Amino acid sequence: MVQRVDASASTTASPERVYALVRDGSTWPTWSTLDSFELERPGDTEREGLGAIRVFRTDRFPKPVVSREEIVELVPNRRLGYALLSGLAVRDYRAFVDLEPDGTGTRIRWHSSFRPVVPGTGWLYRRALQRIMTACVRGLADHAAGTT
C-alpha cells in the first residue's frame, strides 16, 4: 500500500532564496534534522544537478540512518525532486519540495510517497517521516527568512 507524507510552511523569503537552500545539500544540516551531508556523485551537468547522489546522515531517527538520495527533478525556483536509493526499509520513495510565490514570500510544500518493504510497517515509517518532514519544512522556512 502506498504511503504518503505531506508538510507545508510559509516563509517571508523569496522562492529563489528557498530554492538555493534546497539545492545546496551542505546547508541541510543547518536547518533540517540531518547531521551531515556528502556528495557521493555529482550531477550530469552541474554539481548538485540531475543525477547527483547526496548522502545524509542522522542520529535522530529511532536509530542512526545513512540515506542516499538521487536528484531526479529540478525546476528552477519551483521544485526539487529526489528518490531514496537506500537507508530505509521502503521502496519507490519519491519526494518533492515545491515552492510557490505567496504574496511577499513563499509557500513550501514537501511531500513524498513510498511503499514499505515489510508489510504492516508503512504506518510506522509514515509517522516517523511525517515528524521529520514537518521539522525540515519548518526549519527551511525559518532559516530562509533568517529567523534561525
Residue pairs with C-beta under 8 A, 6 or more apart in sequence:
1 115
1 116
1 122
2 92
2 113
2 114
2 115
3 90
3 113
3 114
3 115
3 116
3 122
3 123
3 125
3 126
4 111
4 112
4 113
4 126
5 111
5 112
5 113
5 126
5 129
5 130
5 133
6 109
6 110
6 111
6 112
6 133
7 109
7 110
7 111
7 130
7 133
7 134
7 136
7 137
7 138
8 107
8 108
8 109
8 110
8 137
9 107
9 108
9 137
9 138
9 140
9 141
10 102
10 105
10 106
10 107
10 108
10 141
11 18
11 105
11 106
11 108
11 140
11 141
11 142
11 144
11 145
12 104
12 105
12 145
13 105
13 106
13 141
13 144
13 145
13 146
14 101
14 105
14 106
15 77
15 78
15 99
15 100
15 101
15 106
16 77
17 106
17 144
18 99
18 106
18 108
18 140
18 141
18 144
19 76
19 77
19 78
19 80
19 99
21 27
21 31
21 140
21 143
21 144
22 80
22 97
22 99
22 140
23 48
23 74
23 80
24 48
25 37
25 39
25 48
25 54
25 56
26 37
27 143
28 34
28 37
28 56
29 35
29 36
29 37
30 143
31 136
31 139
31 140
31 142
31 143
31 144
31 148
32 135
32 136
32 139
32 140
33 58
33 60
33 132
33 135
33 136
33 139
34 56
34 57
34 58
35 57
35 58
35 59
35 60
36 56
36 57
37 54
37 55
37 56
38 54
38 55
38 57
39 47
39 48
39 52
39 53
39 54
39 55
40 53
40 54
40 55
40 68
41 51
41 52
41 53
42 48
42 49
42 52
43 49
43 50
43 51
43 52
43 71
44 50
44 51
48 54
48 71
49 71
49 74
50 71
50 72
50 73
50 74
51 70
51 71
52 70
52 71
53 68
53 69
53 70
53 85
54 68
54 69
54 70
54 71
54 82
55 66
55 67
55 68
55 69
56 66
56 67
56 69
57 64
57 65
57 66
57 67
58 64
58 65
58 67
60 132
61 128
61 132
62 128
65 87
65 88
66 86
66 87
67 84
67 86
67 87
67 88
68 84
68 85
68 86
68 87
69 82
69 83
69 84
69 85
70 82
70 83
70 85
71 80
71 81
71 82
72 81
72 82
72 83
72 94
73 79
73 80
73 81
73 82
73 96
74 80
74 81
77 99
78 98
78 99
78 100
79 96
79 97
79 98
79 99
80 96
80 97
81 94
81 95
81 96
81 97
82 94
82 95
82 96
83 93
83 94
83 95
84 90
84 93
84 94
84 95
84 114
88 125
89 116
89 117
89 118
89 121
89 125
90 114
90 115
90 116
90 117
90 125
91 114
91 115
91 116
91 117
92 113
92 114
92 115
93 112
93 113
93 114
94 112
94 113
94 114
95 110
95 111
95 112
96 109
96 110
96 111
96 112
97 108
97 109
97 110
97 140
98 108
98 109
98 110
98 111
99 106
99 107
99 108
100 106
100 107
100 109
101 107
105 145
106 144
108 137
108 140
108 141
109 137
110 133
110 136
110 137
110 140
111 133
112 129
112 133
114 122
114 125
115 122
116 122
116 125
139 148
142 148
